[in-house]
Amino acid sequence: MNLLCLIEYYEQQVFRIKELEAENTRLRAEVEGLREDKERLDWMDQQKEEEYLLVQLMEDDMGTCFSVTAIGGGAYKETIRAAIDAAMKEQP
């Protein structure tokens, strides 16, 4: 291998390392967002059985917003993940 080939190989590797570092940064940010989502869902799952959460989706000219309210009562409560999964399956 001559010197020019080694230099070209080195430059390719440096470029690839920079690509991988950028991908790593993007994935770390995504993982952090997923951790935050997990904490939110875990909090909802851990609410007392004598309470249930009312989750509302509202849309108007200003956009979409959500409301989560704890309501006293003895309603049956499955996990929030199961409720989300069921709602997703029901969508056309």
Buried (B, 14 or more C-beta within 10 A) or exposed (E): EEEEEEEEEEEEEEEEEEEEEEEEEEEEEEEEEEEEEEEEBEEBBEEEEEEBBEBEEEEEEEEEEEEEEEEEEEEEBEEBEEBEEEEEEEEE
